[in-house]
Amino acid sequence: MKKIIISSLAVALTMGVISSCRKSDINGDSKNLVPGSYITLDSVITENLDFSKPTAAVGITVGSKGSPIASVDIYVAKNPDDAKDSSKWVKIKNVPYTDGVTLSVTTAEMVNALAPDTIAPGTQYVLQNVVNTKDGRKFSVLNTPDTYNSFPAYKMAITWKATATCPYVESQSVGNYTVAKDSWADFTNPADVIAVSAGSTANTLTFLGYPAPEAGGTNRQPWLLTIDPVSGAVQMANQFVGDYPGAPGSNASATGFVFSCAGGISLNVTITYGGTPYPATLILKKQ
């Protein structure tokens, strides 16, 4: 956990050095610059895909900035780890662009693109939008800096997700889990086992998350997840979770999914440490 904070500070210092460069250090004449183009996220219809229904769909509505757009190509990366390797992308379709257009992908279209592989429940597929401008240029995650794509004010819709959801089943979800990923780096012992139990009310699960024992966590309080029984989508309200050495009173909130059919829990967590909120990803795999 501490090394995550140190890394964040290092990045901030580096950005400070970069932003302090003088105008005279920048090569090129602004008169030679050509406006780029990108699509903006207006709204999310849904990113949850009921893969049991061929006509079910994920979708977003988009606007645009920059050069006029002719159309948008939608691709899927079969493996989420290949999100930036275009050689592993499969084209789903081309959508003519109009302002406020809905970009959607059905289960049937996903099945066709992924063949001969099948949709794997619990998988969050990365969809890539490639913008085709009217003057013949292309813009995508491949030529757009991550610093722009991740900056909330730009509302870029370069990538989005289709999560193959499955209904929540309590009996399939309780049990012992191992930590598959912890970006907060609290759970550093590969042998860590997290016991997940049913909550006191319907469609809830509880377990001890952050702060982990190896991070010096004390006064640990159970996390309480509320699960949508249809999609497995998770909400965890902001709650007190325990004390870190020198930083008592930590809170956490989370969103994500419980994949009962695949034995997994995937959470996007906001953990407050020393009064400052930090993002974290916690993924658990059932034993």
Residue pairs with C-beta under 8 A, 6 or more apart in sequence:
1 184
1 185
1 186
1 210
1 211
1 215
1 244
1 273
3 185
4 183
4 184
4 185
4 278
4 280
5 273
5 278
8 278
34 67
35 66
35 67
36 66
36 67
36 137
36 139
36 144
37 64
37 65
37 66
37 67
37 68
37 69
37 131
37 133
37 137
37 139
38 64
38 65
38 66
38 131
38 139
38 144
38 154
38 156
38 157
38 158
39 62
39 63
39 64
39 65
39 69
39 72
39 97
39 129
39 131
39 156
39 157
39 158
40 62
40 63
40 64
40 65
40 154
40 155
40 156
40 157
41 60
41 62
41 155
41 156
41 157
41 160
42 60
42 61
42 62
42 63
42 100
43 60
43 61
44 59
44 60
44 160
45 58
45 59
45 60
45 61
45 102
45 104
46 57
46 58
46 59
47 58
47 60
47 160
47 161
47 162
47 163
48 58
48 163
48 165
48 231
48 233
49 56
49 57
49 58
49 105
49 107
49 110
49 119
49 162
49 163
49 164
49 165
50 56
50 107
50 165
50 231
51 107
51 110
51 119
51 121
51 164
51 165
52 107
53 107
54 106
54 107
54 108
54 111
55 106
55 107
55 108
56 106
56 107
57 104
57 105
57 106
57 107
58 104
58 105
58 127
58 160
58 161
58 162
58 163
59 102
59 103
59 104
59 105
60 102
60 103
60 104
60 157
60 160
61 100
61 101
61 102
61 103
62 72
62 100
62 101
62 103
62 129
62 157
63 99
63 100
64 97
64 99
64 131
65 154
67 133
67 134
67 135
67 137
68 133
68 134
68 135
69 97
69 131
69 132
69 133
69 134
70 96
70 97
70 132
70 133
70 134
71 94
71 95
71 96
71 97
71 132
72 94
72 95
72 97
72 101
72 103
72 129
72 130
72 131
72 132
73 91
73 93
73 94
73 95
73 129
73 130
73 132
74 91
74 92
74 93
74 94
74 95
74 103
74 105
74 127
74 128
74 129
74 130
75 86
75 89
75 90
75 91
75 92
75 127
75 128
75 129
75 130
76 89
76 90
76 92
76 105
76 110
76 113
76 114
76 125
76 126
76 127
76 128
76 162
77 83
77 85
77 88
77 89
77 90
77 125
77 126
77 128
78 88
78 90
78 114
78 117
78 125
79 88
80 123
80 124
80 125
80 126
82 88
82 89
83 126
83 128
83 141
83 159
84 141
84 142
86 128
86 140
86 142
89 128
90 113
90 114
91 113
92 105
92 109
92 110
92 112
92 113
92 127
93 105
93 109
94 132
95 101
95 103
103 129
103 157
103 160
105 127
105 162
107 119
110 119
110 125
110 162
111 118
111 119
119 164
120 164
120 262
121 164
121 165
121 166
121 259
121 261
121 262
122 164
122 166
122 257
122 259
122 261
122 262
122 263
122 264
122 266
123 163
123 164
124 161
124 162
124 163
124 164
124 266
125 161
125 162
125 163
125 164
126 159
126 160
126 161
127 159
127 160
127 161
127 162
128 140
128 141
128 158
128 159
129 140
129 157
129 158
129 159
129 160
130 138
130 139
130 140
131 138
131 139
131 140
132 138
133 139
140 158
141 149
141 158
141 159
144 156
144 158
148 154
148 156
149 156
149 158
149 159
163 257
165 231
165 232
165 233
165 257
165 259
166 232
166 259
166 260
166 261
166 262
167 229
167 230
167 231
167 232
167 260
167 261
168 203
168 227
168 228
168 229
168 230
168 231
168 232
168 258
168 260
169 260
169 261
170 198
170 203
170 205
170 260
172 260
172 261
172 263
173 196
173 205
173 227
173 258
173 260
173 265
173 286
174 196
174 197
174 198
174 205
175 195
175 196
175 286
175 287
176 193
176 194
176 195
176 196
176 286
176 287
177 193
177 194
177 195
177 196
177 207
177 265
177 284
177 285
177 286
177 287
178 190
178 192
178 193
178 194
178 284
178 285
178 287
179 187
179 190
179 192
179 194
179 282
179 283
179 284
179 285
180 264
180 283
180 284
180 285
181 281
181 282
181 283
182 188
182 280
182 281
182 282
182 283
183 279
183 280
183 281
183 282
184 210
184 269
184 271
184 278
184 280
184 281
184 282
186 210
186 211
186 212
186 214
186 215
186 217
187 194
187 212
187 214
188 212
188 214
188 215
189 214
192 212
192 214
193 287
194 207
194 208
194 209
194 284
195 207
195 208
196 205
196 206
196 207
196 265
196 284
197 205
197 206
197 207
198 204
198 205
198 206
199 205
199 206
199 224
199 225
203 226
203 227
203 228
203 229
204 224
204 225
204 226
204 227
205 224
205 225
205 227
205 258
205 265
206 222
206 223
206 224
206 225
207 222
207 223
208 220
208 221
208 222
208 223
209 223
209 241
209 252
209 269
209 282
210 217
210 241
210 242
210 250
210 252
210 269
210 271
210 280
210 282
211 217
211 218
211 220
211 241
211 242
211 243
211 244
211 250
213 220
215 244
216 244
216 245
217 242
217 243
217 244
218 242
218 243
218 245
219 242
219 243
219 248
220 241
220 242
221 239
221 240
221 241
221 242
223 236
223 239
223 241
223 252
223 254
224 236
224 237
224 239
225 234
225 235
225 236
225 254
225 258
225 265
225 267
226 234
226 235
226 236
226 237
227 233
227 234
227 258
228 234
231 257
232 257
232 258
232 259
232 260
233 255
233 256
233 257
234 254
234 255
234 256
234 257
234 258
234 265
234 267
235 254
235 255
236 252
236 253
236 254
236 255
236 267
237 253
238 251
238 252
238 253
238 270
239 251
239 252
239 253
240 249
240 250
240 251
241 250
241 251
241 252
241 271
242 250
243 249
243 250
244 250
244 273
244 274
246 274
247 273
247 274
250 271
250 272
250 273
251 271
251 272
252 269
252 270
252 271
252 272
253 269
253 270
254 267
254 268
254 269
254 270
254 282
255 267
255 268
256 265
256 266
256 267
256 268
257 264
257 265
257 266
258 264
258 265
259 265
259 266
263 285
263 286
264 283
264 284
264 285
264 286
265 282
265 283
265 284
266 281
266 282
266 283
266 284
267 281
267 282
267 283
268 279
268 280
268 281
269 279
269 280
269 281
269 282
270 277
270 278
270 279
270 280
271 277
271 278
271 280
272 278
